């Protein structure tokens, strides 16, 4: 490595000497105080990785001379210290590594070169489903079912665990990747041995879950990437990026009584989405951090993908050390963090000098109020006081509901916060009531009824305050005799083993269980679509009445079709509000002014009657939570259960690919040679999918249930799989045949080429035949016709799903033309050889008059063009020509694209010593 700035130095901490790259070596030439915290971490990374090729002295100078307002233009290579995976994205990543080993052998090279170069941790957390709930044995039954469904996948991961070095697996039933990362894996400042010396460096990472950013709350720089990009990082490739703009978000004041961290994060999400921070770093600062616990910071950082930023980072300060001590980190680690952070200018003190920012926002924490977000986007915050009125508005605006229920809508519109509607003050939600029977009793299900109330892991279960608030509310509700409505499916899925331990210590776990919030699993459940089935009578009632029912969950994602296919409206809320809505049973109850139910004496009970004070919550957390609890629960984190340890493990260096419908050798490297070829011209392409704004990766690569009559369901049945054993799309991401058929198959997708439909439908041209997107793509493939996708703004928002890019490629799509792209999906498209093209400002599908029935000719890609011309020709021969921006943003991305994708690039580089 080079050392152009003479930055190599020694730091002594607690009798231990550490070698490190000292940022102060640059202080004589550059004013580093003006650099945001996050860019200082990036600067250290460049200093340490300077080699004259991937990182140059000019890269370091460019970062030191960063101009906050300037448009990003200088590319650098970021080398994260570690990679974290969850199993939905981790399984296909390991599948790709296994396939790359086979490809290396076919290229007459050494398969063992395909091996992680840095520490990789995979946490199996996305496979448990809520099949059983509301009973003491729910956890055991769901865990047994999880192993029954996923044994083939787990055997494959056990193979990976022994076949690859630097690769650890946290077994199922332990916790969720983000909480395990926060509570155990992260070191903030890392120490490692090399050549007989101990080195210190900032803990940095990337992860295959977009909510990897949760670790930003601890002052660790990292973000979510697609599995494709993560695999390259695992194999030693730097992640290329433009030095970003950094938006500063200043906190002042203190959260008021009754407001939670969830309410805060929903407010922050709304503010940042409105500001527009896609592709930018967000950095939180200000003296309001003095009163913002680490768990609250982590909750805000977790939601970074929801507000669109690459990361949402907090600085290192006394609160960082307090949390690290509480969560069981050793004293030497704590001492190193403080000494290193102070020495490098990474430490925050009250009244600190503000850095320069590209833009900034400010929030007085005292103005935060109880809130939800929904019904289908995390940024659509609704004040709790307005929630009933807003839901009534949804009903009033749904013409199908009004027509079905025989309601005449007046011309007067909804006004005010009092819930008055334009339907003559009728209880609109009850007009479509459907009778159903459960456990021998008859009930009515109405519009707005909450059929899922889930305290689900990831965003909030890492936060003891909001979890304790939920437990204390349950305790009070039980004392008063309140019960959960019978149509509500309740669940509690903690993010780590620590959560039930402190809830039990506080004496409130039993109260949650009494209300039906029994532990259903340790992992990502409802938020990812693993909500499991509704009771058949509930499901039938919803379908019979076309009911607009709801879910309320303490997660971070509520996109259309994600939570449950029969639940069209979904709301994010704090854990205590999840409990409250389970008791109320409906979105059409005003929780501020109307009772949740009646006590044992028939007296109405209001939310204020059971909501605990901040002091009560804090007192219970202090008594119930200790560092010993964390240390005890994490001492055997990699061991797993007997069922995990007894799985048979193949010992071959190259995977043998046994017959499986879960794990299948992908075709990406079939016929691959060391030679590269110019990208094929895109001529007379047809449009496969034409969509509007905010199409998410859920729409493109769905999670959740596989429908028997879908192309994926039909494929599985052809392979002898019974529909009851389908499991989920996420669990089958290691089988490209399933995922290819699941691409663009989301039940809420509205493809404008198949008007009047929802789901994976399109029209084949020129035949005009309406068919499934998969079948149309296969027909186009047989006809030798390349494909394009047309889209609006924010294409590819949401989770970092590599299959949204892989499936797009395998369907035969050569280019996606959109008004704008979300960061990770754009990168993934490039990484899998699909050309991302962006309409020029002012242009759109509508402004250009594109119907999607045209043929499309795109100028050949020669060199590294910034724009390309596109010609659309309709059936009458009329041509519409327009220019598009080529969204291949860096020189390295161009290398990936020319090789056909990032994995092909890495293979050729490793097989030949240099990329061809």
N, C-alpha and C positions, 0 to 999 in steps of 0.2 A: 504493500500500500504506500501511496505517496503521503507526504506531510509538508505541503507547500507553505503552510502558515505556522510551522513549528509549534503545533498545538498539543503534541503528545506530552503528557504530564503525569504526576503521581499525586494521589490523594490518600492521606492516612486517616483511618477511621477505626476507633476502638482497637488499636494495636495491629490493624491489618492494612497493608499497603495495596492500593488499587491503581492500575494504569488506566488512563482515560484521556479523551480528547477535550482539552480545556477551551471553552468558548471565549474565555477572557483573553486568549492569544490574539483575538480579532478586535478587541476593544479599543486598541490604540488607533486602528484604521477606520473603524465603523462604530456608529452609535447603536449598540445592541439593545439599549433600553427601549428604543422605539419599536423593536420587533415584538409582535404578539408571542405569547407563551408557546403556542403550537409551532410557530415557525422556528423558534429556537431549538425545539426538539428535532425538527427537520434539518436544521443547520448542523447539529451534532452528527446526525446520520450521514450527511454529505462529507463532513470533515473525516469521519472514521472510515468511510468507504471510498475516499478519493483514490483513484487508480490511474487517472489520466485517460481512461477510455469510457467507462460507464459513468464515472463521476470525475469531473475536471475542476481545476482551480477556478475556471470561469463560472462554473455552476455555483460554487461557494460564494464568489464575489456577487453574482446576480442575486442570490438570496440576501446577502448582507445589504445590498443596495435596493432592496424591495421597495417598490412604489405602491402604496396602498390603493390608490385610485386607478392605477394603470390596468389595462386589460391584460389578463395572463397571457404570456407569450414565451417565457423561457421554460424549457423542459428539463426536468431532473429525474434521477432514478432513486426511488425510495426503497430501502432494503429492510423490511420488518424483521425484528428479532425472532418472531415466532408466528405460527399460524394456528387458528382454532377452527374447528369444523363441527357442525352438528350433523346428525346422521342422514337427514333427508338430502342435504347437499354433499355430505361427506362420503356416502356410499358411492354415488356416481364419480366423485373425485378419485376414490380408491379404484373403482372400476377402470377409469381412464389410465391410472398409473399401471394397473395390471395389464391393460391392453398395450400400453407403451413398452412394457417389458417384452411382450411377445413381438412387437414391432421392431424393437432393437435387435432381437435375435434374427428376424427376417432381413434386417439391414446389415447382418454379419458384424454386429457390434455386441458389447457386453451388457446384458440385461440388468446387471447389478448397478449400473450407472443411473438407473431410474430409482432414485432413493431420496427421501427428504434430506435437504442440506441444513435445515434449521429445525428447531423443536416444533412438532405438530401434535396437537391434542384434539382428539375427536370425542365429543360427548354425545352418547346415544340418548336423545331426549325428545325426539319428534315422533316416536312410533307408538306411544301409548294412546289409546282411544277411550273415550268415556262410554263404554258399553254398559257398565254397571255403576250405579250411583245411589246415594241416599241410604246406604247400609254400611254396617261395620266391616263387612268383608269385601267392599267395593274395590279397595286397593289390591287385595290378593287376586280377586277374579280378573281385574283388568290387567294385572301383571302377568298372570298365567296366560291370558288370551294374547297378550303382546308377544310372549315367547312362542306360543303356538303359531301365530301368524308370521313371525319374522325370523324363525330359526335359520332359514337359508341365508338371509342377510347377515345375521349375527355370526354364523360360521365363516362367512366371507370376511367380515371385519376381524374375526379372530385370526384368520390367515394373514391379513394385512399387518396385524399387530406383531406377528412373529417374523413376517417376511421383510418388513421395512424397518430400518433403524430410525431413531429420533421420532418414533411414532407411538404415542400412547393413546389408549382408549379408556374413557370413563364409561363403565358398563351401564346398561339400562336400569332405571329405578333409583338413580342417584340424585339427579337434579338436572336443571337446564343449563346449557352451555354458558349463558351470560352471567348467571348467578354463581356458578362454579368458578368462572373466570374472575369475577369480582371478589368472591369470598376466599379463593384459594390459589388459583393459578398465577394471577398477576403479582408482580414484585415491585412495580413502579420504577425502581432502579434495580437492574439486574447485575449479577456478578457471575463470571464464568472463568474457568481456567483455560489458558492457552500458552503453550510453550513454557510452562513452568511459572507463569505469572498470572495474577488475578486481575481481571479487567472489569471495569464498571461502565455501564451504559444505560440510557433510558430504556425502559420496557416499551417496546412498540410491537404492533401486530396488525395482521389483517385476518378476517374471518369470513366464512362462507354463509353467514347469516347477516342480513343488513343491520340487525340490532347489535352487532359487535360493538357499536359505538357506546354501548352502556358503560364500557370500561373507561371511557373519557371522563366519567364522573370521578375517577380515581387519579386523574392527571396523566393517564396513559394514552398516547396517541395511537389510534387505530380506527379502522372502519371496515365496512362490509364490502366484499368483492364477490364476483361470481366464482363458481367452482373452477372455471377455466383459468382465471387469473390467479386464484389461490394455488392451483397446481403448479403454475409457473414459478410462483414465489417459493413454494416448497422445493422446487428443483433449482433454486439459486438465481432465478431471474429477478432483477430489480423491477419494481412496479413503476412504470414511467408515468409522469404526471406533469402538468404545468404548475409552476409555483402559483398557488391559489390566492385569490382575494380572501380576506379574513374579516368577517362581520363581528363587531363587538356587541355584546348584549349585557347591559349594565343592570345589576339588581341593587335596589335600595329597600330599606324598610324590613318588615317582618310579616310572615303570614298571619292573618287574623284568626281569631277563634272560629272554628267551623270549617275552615279551608284546609285542604289536604295537598300533598305533593302532586296527586293526580290532577286536581283542579289547576294547580300551577302549570303542570306540563301541558295540559290542554290549552291553556291561555297562551303559553309560549309557542306552542305549535301553530296556533291560529295566527299569531303575530308574525312569525317568521315565514309562514306560507304566503301571507299577504305581502310581506317585504320582498320575497323572492330570493332564495339563497341556494338554489340548485347549483352544484359544482363548487360551492364555496365552503371554507371552514367557518364555523361559528365558535366564538370564544366568549365564555361567560366571565364577568368580572364585577368589581364593585364591592362596597362594604356590606351590601346585603348578604354576601356570602358568609359573613361572620355568624349569621343565624340560620344558615341553610345546611342541614345535616348532609353527610355524605350520601346516605341512601336517597335523599331527595334529589341530590345532584345526579346520581346514577339514573334515577327515573327520567329526568330531563334529557340526559345524554342518550338514553335508550331510544327515545323518540326522534332522534336525528333524521332517520329516513322519512318520518312522517312530515317533518318540516322541510325536507329536501336537501339538507346540507350533507357534505361529505362526512363531517364530524361535528360534534357539539361538545367542546372540551372545557374542563375546569382546571384551574391551576393547582399546584401542590401547596398545601398550607397545613396549619395545625390540625384542621379537621381531617385531612388525609391521614396524618399520623394517628389520630385518635381512632379512626375506623380500622386502620391496619392493626393497631394493638388489640382492639376489640375482637377482630376476626382471627386472631391467633398467629399473626406473623411474628417472627423471632426478633429479638431486640437488635441484633446486628443489622438486620434488614432495615429496621426503623432508623437506626443511627445513620446508616448509609444513605437512605433516602433524604433525610434532612441535610446532612453535610453536602451531599452531591448537589441537591437542588439549590441550596444557598450559594454554593461556589459557582454554579453555572448560570445564576440569575433566573432560576426557574421557581423560586419561592415567592409566595404571596403573603404580604403583611397588610394589616388594616391601614388604609390611607395611602396605599402604594401608588406610584406614578402610573398613569394610564399609558398604555402602548398606543401606537398609531393603528387605526383600523380603516378598512375600505369603506365601511358604513357602520352605523350603530343604531341600536334601539335601547330603550330604557323602560324598566317596569318597577313600579313601587309594589313590593310584595303585599303590602297592606290592602291593595285594591282587588286582590284575587278573590273570587267568589265560587261557591260550589257549582260544578258544571258537569255536563256530559258532552260527548261528541258523537254525532251521527246525523242521519241514519246509515250513511255508507262511506263516509270519509273521516279520517282522524282529525283533519283540520276544521271540520264543521262543528265548532263548539256551540253548545246550547246551554245557557244559564239554567240551573236547576229550576229556578222560579218560573221559567218560560217553557219548560219541557212539555207539559201537558198541552199548552196552547200550540206549540210547534207541531206536536204529533197530530192534533186535530186538523191543523193546516194540511198536513200530508194526506189525511183522509179526504179532506174537502177537495183537494186538488186531484184526487185519483178518480178520473171519470168512470173507469171500469167499476170501482166500488160503488159509486153513486148510482150508476145504472143498474148494477146487480141488486142493490138494496132498495131500489125504487125511491130514491131521494131526489127531490127537485132542488137544484142549487140556485139560490138567489144571485143577482148580479152584485150585491154588496159583498165586498171582500172582508176577510178576517181583519180585525183591528184590535190593537191593544194587547195587554198581557193577561187579560182575564179569562181567556178561553172562549170568548163569544165567537161563533162561527156564522157562516152564511147559510145555515141549514135550520133556521128558525129555533135555535137553542135546543135542538134535539140531542140526545145522547147518541151521537153519530156512531161511536164505537160499538154500541150495543145493537145497532140495526141489522147487522149481519150475523147475529149470534147463532152458533151451532151447538146442539146438545150432544154430549158425549158421556160415556160411562167409564169410571175408573174405580177399581177396588169395590165394585158393587154399588157405588154412589153415582148419581147423575149430576152433571154440571153443565154450564154453558161456557163456550169459548168465544171470545169477542175479538174484534179488531183491537190491536194495541196490547193484547195480553202478552205478558212476558213468559215465554215458554222455555227460555234458557237463562239461568242466572249463574254465572261462572266466575269464581275467583281463580283466575288462571295465571300461570307462571309467566316469568320474563319481566314485564314492566314493573309490577307492583309487589310481587311476593318477596322481592329482595328488600323491601322497605318495612322494617318492623313496626313503624308508627301506624301505617295504614292497615297493616294486618292486625295489629293489636286493637285498633279502632273497630274493625269488623268483629273481632272476638268479643269485645266489651259490649258492642251493640247486640250481638246474639245473646249474650248473658242477660242483658236487661230485657230483651224481648221474651226470653224464656221465663223470667221472673214475673212478667206481666201476663203471660199466657198467650202471646201472639204465636201464630203458626204461618208457615209458608203455604201459599195457595197450591192446591193439588196439581195444577197444570204446569207448574214450574219445575224444570229439570235443574237441580242444584249440583254444584261440584266445587271442590277445592283441590287444585293441583299446584302444590308448592314447588318453588324453584330449587329448593335444596332441603336436605334432611334437617337443617337447623330450624326451619320454620315451625314444624309441628312440635319440636322440642321446646321452643320458648313459649309457644301457645299453650302447651301442656303445663309448663312451669307456672304460667300466669293463671291457670285454672279456667281457661276459656275455650280450649279445644273441644271439650265435651259439649259446650253450649253451641258451637258451630255445628257439631255433628247432630245435635238434637234438632236443629233446623234443617237437616238434610245436607249440610255442607261437609260431608265426609270426604276424606282424602281419596281421590280416585287414581292418583298416580303422581310420579315426580317427573314432570316434563311438560313440553308444550302441547296443549290439548285444544281447547276451544278456539283460541286465537289463530291457530294454523288450519282449522277446519276439522280437527279430530274431536269434534263435539259428540260424536257417536249418534245413535238413533234416538229419535223421540219415541215416547210411548205410542204404540200403534193407534190408539183411540185419538190421541192428540194429532198425530199426523193425518189421520183420515178426516178429522174435523177441519183442519186447516185447508186441506185440498177440497173438501166438499163445499166449504163456504168461501173459498178464495180469500181467506183471511190474511190481513196484513198484521201478522203477529211480530213479536220483537224478541231480541236477546239483549241482555245487559251483561257486559263482561269487563273485567279489570285488565284488559289486554291493550294492544297497540294497533291492531288491524281490524277493520270492520268493513272491508270492501264487499261489493256485491257478490253474492254466491259463495263467499268464503266460509262463513261460520256454519251455516247449514242451508241446504238447498231449499228447504221449505220455510225459511225464516227471512223475509225480505228486508226487514229493518233491524239494524244492529247498533248498539250504543256502547261506547267506551265510558267507564266510570270507575271511581275509586272502590276498593273492596267494601267499605261500609255502605256505600250507595248500592252496590250489588245486593247486599243483604236487605237493604231497605226495599228495593224493587221486588225482591223475592217475596217479601212480606206483603207488599201492596198488590203484587200480581199483575200490574198493568202500567203501561206508559200513560194511560188516561187518568191517572191519579196525580193530583198536584201535591207533591210531597211536602211542600212548604205549608200549605193551608188546609189540606185534607188529611184525615187519619189514615194510618197504615192498616188499622184494624181495631179490634176492641179487646180490652183486657178481660180478666176472668169475671169481672162484675158488669160487663157490658159497657164500660166507659171507653170512649174513643181514645186511642193512643196515637200521638203525633211523632214525627221524626225527631223533633226537639226533645221529646221525652226520653228517648233512648240513645241520643248522640252523646258520646263521652267528651269531656273537656280535654284540652291539650295537656293539662297537668296530670289528669288521671291516666291518659295514655302514656305520657313520659314516665310516670312513676312505675307503671306496670312493666314497661320495657326495661327500665333500669334494674328492676328486681329479677326479671325473668331471663335476661340475656347476659352472657359472659363469654370471655375469650375461651374458657375451658370447653364451652359448648361447641364452638367452632372446631377446636382442636380434636375433640372426641368424634365429631361427625365426619371429619375429613381424614382421619388417620388411616383408613383403608379405602380411600376413594377409588383406587384402580382395581380393587379385588373383585367386586361383584358378588352376586349370589351363587349358590350351588349350581343353579340351572345354567348360569353363564360359564362357570368354570368347567362344567362337564360337557360343554359343546365340543364335538370332534373338530380338530384343527388340522387341515392339510399342511404339509411341511415343504411343499415344492417351492422353488424359487420363482417359477413361472406358474401362474394359476392355471389349473386344468379345465376350468369352465364346465363343471358338471351340469347336467340338464336341470334347468331352473327357470321359473317364470319371474323370479325376482332379480337375478343377476345374470346378464347375458353379455357375451363379448360384442362390443360395439363395432360398427363398420368403418369408423373414421380413418383407419390407417390401412385398409385393404388396398393392396396394389401400390402402396406408397414407395417411392424411390428417393434417392438423394437429390435428384434434379428438381428444380422448381420451374413453373411455367407462368407466363403472363396470365392475368385474370381473363377468363372467357368473356367475350362481349355479351351484353344483355340486349338481345334483339327480339322483337315481336313477343315480348313478355306479356303475360296476362295478370290481372289483379286477382289474387286469391281472397284477400280480406280488405274491406274498406270500412274504417271506423272513425269515430270522432275523438274528442279530447279525453284525457285522463284514463287511457287504457292501461291497466295494470298488468304486471307479470302474472297475477292471478287469472286475468282474462286469457292470457297467452298460454300459460302452463299451469293448469289448475291443480290445487291440492284438494283434499277431501275425497268424497265417495266416488266410486266408478259406477256409472249407471249400466245395468245389464244390456240395454239396447244401444249403447254408444259403441263406436268402433273399437275402443279399448276393451269394453265389456265383451263384445263379440269375439275379439281375439282371444281373451282369456278363456272364454267358454270353449272355443275351438281347441285350446290347449288342455282341456279337461278340468278347468278350474270352476267350481261351483260358485254362483254369485255370492253366497254367504261367506266365501273365502277370498273375495276380491281384495280385501284390505283397502288401502287408499292409494291414490296416485303417488303421494309422497313416498310411501313405502316401496313403491315399484320403480323408483327413479333409476335403479340399476339395470333396468330392462328397456332398451331403446324402442323396442316394438310397442310396448305399452305407452311410453311417453310420446312417441311420434303420433300415435292415434289420439292422445290426450291434448295435443297442442291445439290451441284455439277452441277447446271443447267446453269451456266454462258455460254453465247454464244461463248466466246473465250476459253473455256476449251478444251484442247486437250488431251483426255484420250487415252493413247497408246493401250488400249485394244479394241478400236474401231478406227483403223487406217483409215485416210481419212475423218474423221468427225470433226466437231467442235460443242461444246455444251454438253449437259448432256446425252451422249451416252456411252454404254459399251457393252461387250459381255458376255452373260451368259455361264458358263461352268458347265458341259461338253457338253451342247447341241450345243454350237457354235452360238446361236441365238443372233443377234445384236438387242438391245432394249434400252429403256431409263434406266438410272441409278436407278431411283425410281422403275420401274417395275421389274428390275432384282433383286433389293434388296428385294422387297416383295416376289418374287419367291424363293429366297434363304431362306427367313424367313419361308415360308411355308414348305420348304424342311429341315428346322432345321440346316442350314449351317451358321456358323459364318463367318464374313468378315474381311478383312484387306485392308489397303491402302498402296501402295508402292510409295515412293516419293524421290526426290533429295534433294538439299540444300535449306535452308531458307524456309521450308514449313510453311505456315501460316503467311506470312508477311502481313502488312497492318492493317486495322481497327480492333479494339478489339471487334469482333463480336462473342458473345456467341453462336449464332445460328450455326456458323461453327463447334462448338463442339456438341451442342445439336442435330443438324441435323445428324451429323456423327453417334452419338449414336443411334438415332431413326431408322437410316437405317440398323442398325445391325452390324456396324463396331466395332470390339472389340479391334483392335490395329492399330496404324499407324506406319509404319517403314520408316524412312526418314534419309537422311544424316545429316540434322540439322533442328532445329525448331526455329521459332521466339518466343520470350519470352511469349507474352500474350496467343497465341494460344496453346502452349504447356501446360501452366497452366490451360487453359480452358478445354483441353482434360482430364487432370487429374480430374478436378473439375466436370466433367460429366461422369466419370467412364470409359473413353477410355484410353488404355495403350499406352503411347508414347514410342516408341523404336527407338534407333538411331544406324545406321550401325557403326561398329568400323572403326576407321581411316584407309583409304585405301580401304575399302569395299564400294560397291555401287550396285545398281541394275545391271548395265552393267558389272562390274568386276566379279560379281557372276553368270552372265549369266541367270538372272531371266527373264522369259517371262511374268509372271503374270498369266499364265495358269495353274500353279502348285497348289497343295493343300499345306497348310502351317500348321505345328504343332509347337506350341510354348510351351516351358517347363512351367509347372505350377508355379504360383507365390507363393512362400513359404517364409515367413519372409519378409525381405526387400532386395532382391537381387540387386546387381549392374549390373549384366549381366544375360541374358537368352539365351539359345540355341534355334535356329529355324531350322526346317528341311523342305525344299521345295521338293516336290515329283512331277515329271512330269508324263505325261500320260503313259510313258514307264516304270515307276517305278524307274527311276534314281533319286537319292537323292542328294541334295546339302545342307550341314549343315554349318551354320555360327552362330556366337555369336553376340548379339546386346546389347548395353547399355540400361539400364532401366532409362528413363528420368523422374522418380519421384524423385525430387531433395531434398525434406526435409521430416523430420519425420511427420510433420502435413499433408503434401500431401499424405503420406502413409495412414494416418488415413482416409482422405477423400476417397481415392481409395478403402480401405477396406469396407467403408460404402456404396459404390456405387456412391459416389459423395459428394460434399461439402454441398449441401442442405440437403441431407439425414443425414449427420453428425450433422448439426446444429439442425435439427428437433429432432433427438434422444437426443441430449444434452439438449435442452430446455424442451422436454417432460419428460425426466427422471432425470433432474437435473445434470446428468453427461452423456457424450457420452458413449454408450454401448461398 
